[in-house]
Amino acid sequence: MAHALRVQLHVLEVQSREDVERAFAAIQREGIGAFLVLSDTLLMDQFRSDITAFALRHRLPAMYTASGDVEAGGLMTYRASLPDMYRRAASYVDKILKGTKPGDLPVEQPTKFTLVINLKTAQAIGLTIPPTLLFQADEVIR
């Protein structure tokens, strides 16, 4: 899909402090203009401030997978709504407890998503967020 959008995709795997530093160097060396942080909670807890500070310092738009990253200074997140997913999981548990075999339950895709935008970060990196996108956001941090 990246090719169809004429976007060059670079995958940088990070599991340690050294990997974070190598990723930062690669972003600078390759002239990467934006990045998406796909992470687990433990990893981001260790490196959240480093990653958000790097993006801000280099004026790079960065999208994250958790709203906490945006509250900590990241630009934005767009993800499946966790409360909605928990409610849906509870209905699965209810059906299983009432005797439905787990294998008989359909696989479902998320249907509700949450968009959080940090307008302070956008302004700090010189990015104008279109009003139509701000209007669609579930939360705007000002």
C-alpha positions in Angstrom: 0.0 0.0 0.0 2.9 2.4 0.7 4.0 2.0 -2.9 0.5 2.9 -4.2 0.6 6.0 -2.0 4.1 6.9 -3.3 5.4 6.6 0.3 8.7 5.0 1.1 8.3 2.7 4.1 11.2 2.1 6.5 10.6 -0.5 9.3 12.8 0.2 12.3 12.5 -2.4 15.1 13.2 -1.2 18.6 13.7 -3.4 21.6 16.4 -1.7 23.6 18.0 1.7 24.3 20.6 1.0 21.6 17.9 0.3 19.1 16.1 3.6 19.9 19.4 5.5 19.2 19.9 3.5 16.0 16.4 4.3 14.9 16.9 8.0 15.6 20.1 7.9 13.6 18.4 6.1 10.7 15.5 8.6 10.7 18.0 11.5 10.3 20.3 9.7 7.9 17.4 8.6 5.6 15.7 12.0 5.8 12.5 10.4 7.0 9.8 13.1 7.2 7.3 11.4 9.6 6.9 8.2 11.6 4.4 5.9 13.1 5.3 4.3 16.5 3.7 0.8 16.9 4.6 -0.4 20.3 3.8 -2.3 23.4 3.1 -0.6 26.7 6.3 -1.7 28.4 8.5 -0.5 25.6 6.8 2.9 25.4 6.9 3.4 29.2 10.8 3.2 28.9 11.2 5.3 25.8 8.1 7.6 25.5 9.8 10.8 26.5 12.8 10.1 24.3 10.7 9.4 21.2 8.3 12.4 21.7 11.3 14.7 22.4 13.1 13.5 19.3 10.1 14.1 17.1 9.6 17.6 18.6 13.3 18.5 18.4 13.4 17.5 14.7 9.9 18.9 13.9 8.7 15.5 12.7 5.0 14.5 12.7 4.7 11.2 14.6 1.6 9.1 15.1 1.3 6.7 18.1 -0.8 3.8 19.1 -1.9 5.1 22.5 -3.5 8.3 23.6 -1.1 8.4 26.6 1.7 9.0 24.1 -0.2 12.0 22.7 -0.8 13.4 26.2 3.0 13.1 26.7 3.7 15.3 23.7 3.1 13.0 20.7 1.2 14.5 17.7 -1.7 12.1 17.3 -3.2 8.7 17.7 -5.9 6.8 15.8 -6.8 3.5 17.1 -9.6 1.1 17.9 -11.6 2.3 20.9 -10.5 0.3 23.9 -13.7 0.8 25.9 -15.7 -0.5 22.9 -13.4 -3.5 22.5 -13.7 -4.3 26.2 -17.5 -4.2 25.9 -17.4 -6.5 22.9 -15.1 -8.9 24.7 -17.5 -9.0 27.6 -20.3 -10.1 25.3 -18.0 -12.9 24.1 -17.3 -14.0 27.7 -21.1 -13.9 28.4 -21.8 -16.1 25.4 -19.0 -18.6 26.4 -20.2 -18.7 30.0 -23.7 -19.5 28.6 -22.3 -22.5 26.7 -21.3 -21.2 23.2 -18.1 -22.8 22.0 -15.4 -20.2 21.4 -14.8 -21.7 18.0 -18.4 -21.0 17.0 -18.1 -17.3 17.7 -17.3 -15.1 14.7 -14.1 -13.1 14.5 -15.0 -9.4 14.6 -13.2 -6.3 13.5 -13.2 -3.1 15.5 -16.0 -0.7 14.4 -15.3 2.3 16.7 -12.1 4.2 16.6 -10.6 7.1 18.6 -8.7 10.1 17.2 -6.7 12.2 19.6 -4.7 15.2 18.3 -2.2 17.3 20.3 -2.6 20.8 18.9 0.3 22.2 21.0 2.7 19.7 19.4 1.3 20.4 15.9 2.0 24.1 16.5 5.4 23.5 17.9 6.5 21.5 14.8 4.9 24.1 12.5 2.1 21.8 11.3 -1.4 23.1 10.6 -4.1 20.6 11.3 -7.1 21.0 8.9 -10.2 22.2 10.8 -12.1 19.2 9.3 -9.7 16.8 11.0 -9.9 18.7 14.3 -13.7 18.6 14.1 -13.6 14.8 13.7 -11.2 14.3 16.6 -12.5 12.7 19.8 -10.1 14.8 21.8 -7.9 17.8 21.0 -5.2 18.7 23.4 -4.7 22.4 23.4 
